[in-house]
């Protein structure tokens, strides 16, 4: 090499080096770009197939689980009557509302009586045949029943409130047992589905699911629409030319993102010739494609496959662009090495920053927004992919935890309702009323409700969980206190003990009669004396028994008579400290009276062992927690005179506090739980349903300014359910008009909120709930304006 300047020397060597590096880099870039494109596409294929499989399996499991749950509903197998079975219709509509993909629910009982419920699709001329269809029709119900030697089809049109607006009757030759969905249940009690087909009524593609009800010939089924599947799988497209399709082993296309069905058919036919191959490179009429086909489900010999295809040219296009950029970058390096070095660092820094952005989405729990950051650096690509997988895993875990929490909440509520027949289904029904009212309150645009709204799903969940848990403290309330229906009742009715003492005195009268007769007293005088004593004894016991039943008010004269009766004595000859439990024995030791036998006892008494002391009660902590209910000195007082002299009802002040204490226990239990920020108001919603607007409620005597709108809603829901409940053995459920009249007075007394009560009436929630949960005789005529 001739002598040259340093500048030329460096330029020459730099030029040669950059040229060699550029050539090598370009070749390697092309090779690895192609390889990375293939790897990335295949990774996308597997991820998409897995996601679609999960989506389809979820829909399949949801449909089958719906059938498994619905089969236990007793109304399904009941014979039809002349009147439409609204309970069954309401149950089916409830299921249809919960799922966008289920378009129809139907069942056939052992008598081959058929019922089907579906959304009503309004025709353009608002009529079908010769029947005029009301504009407000929202639900369509078909029933097939035997009529004489033939069969009759009845069509009902219902509005949003499930009121029958119109009906049509006609003859039909429809036989449920001859339908494919019925026949495929033969020989099994498992939930099954058939191949996709066009629904005759709805004119949409779908799949029928059916299940024979265990131990019967009744069959329940549903139709799952496939109309939304094509839309759902579009979200998985990752390139303009990418096409996703679902098809069955019979070659029928279930869903596709491609409007050119012939292209799909070409690929499917190719695959069906080699079903053992799951990844293929296929050249079809539109060019070279990479295609992956994978089986995602198999049921009774019918396989479902997902296929994904993308043009090779489009798959490699982004990498070709990066190749051109690399050539320009090499030229830039030759011109200016340092800036190129700085620029080259961006290849690493940019995806790292993008990954950090995706990580921040996870921190914000915006899991659905997390996407994979594509990079030529494999480690960053894998890191990004693992970040996406971690996001999905965390989201799935959170969903599972939420379902677990909701299951525990409902389990506790069910346990409380099952604990006593006096609570009935209260814990399950109050959330229904409360959630309906809070939804209406969110829609209100005037008064104190103008600025009230739940803006997130979490706020609704928080309120609903508070409603489900509003009586969770009742788990600590003894059943014999809640169920106490007579004054002397504890775990059993102690009137039997009192009656035995009267029996003893009766026999003492007979003995005294005989002894005096043997001593020579006149029999006429003795007969008169015995009859008077017996009559007085019977009258006294009848009075005690009557007082034991409780009532509206017990006068001072009645109390004085109880005290007078209690002074009568009888002789006990047996040791009453034997056969006692540990707690009873401790209370008996506190007696001051002598226990030397025989002992003269009072007919009725308040004894030391009747007192159960209150232990582990910290008054300072109680007040610090804001509770203002007056706490009785003793936990319980079983004194016979004390209980018989209760002025109103059957509960002592100790027992009344024990029942009211359930709200305190609810608050204490719930406040101990570690809530997330979006669930921290659960104790408030659960613990304020016995408060009033003027501070006369319990347990904290809060007033209107201290009560939130959801808390006021809880009070209305709790009161309305309690007034109308008909499954309580101690009372008859009130009619709608009776319940609303009572609540009207409660509004007047400022116990419940007037504006919310008006919304409760105007929105028709009271009637919607009544139709679903009240007996027919309870639903009487209501003039809403009369209660405002």
Buried (B, 14 or more C-beta within 10 A) or exposed (E): EEEEEEEEEEEEEEEEEBEEEBEEBBEEBBEBBBEBBBEBBBBBBBBBBBBBBEBBEEBBEBBBEBBEEBBEBEBBBBEBEEEBBBBBBBBBBEBBEEBEBBBBBBBBBEBBBBBBBBBBEEEEEEEBEEEEBBEBBBBBBBBBBEEEEEBBBBBBBBBEEBEBBBBBEEEBEEEBEEBEBBEBBEEEEEBBBBBBBEBEEBEBBBBBBBBBBEEEBBBBBBBBBBBBBBEBBEEBBBBEBBBBBBBBBEEBBBBBBBEEEEBBBBBBEBBBEEEEEBEBEBEBEEEEBBBBBBBBBEBEEBBBBBBBBBBBEBBBBBBBEBBEEBEEBBEBBBEEEEEBEEEBEEBBEEBBEBBEEBBEBBEEBEBEEBBBBBBBBEEBBEBBBEBBEBBBEBBEEEEEEEEEBBEEBBEBBBEBBEBBBBBBBBBBBBBBBBBBBBBBBBEBEEEBBEEBBBEEEBBBBBBBBBBBBBBBBBBBBBBEBBBBBBBBBBEEBBBEEBEEBBEBBBEBBEEBBEEBBEEEEEEEEBEEBBEEBBEEBEEBBEBBBEBBEBBEEBEEEBBEBBEEBBEBBBEBEEEBEEEEEEEEEEBBEEEEEEEEEEBEBBBBBBBEBBBBEBEEEEEEEBEEBEBBBEBBEBBBBBBBBBBBBBEEBBBBEBBBBBBBBBBBBBBBBBBEEEBEEEBEBBBBBBBBBBBBBEBEBBBBBBBBEEBBBBBBBBBBBBBBBBBBBBBBEEEEBBBBBBBBBEBBEBBEEBBBBBBBBBBBBBBBBBBBBBBBBBEEEBBEEBEBEEBE
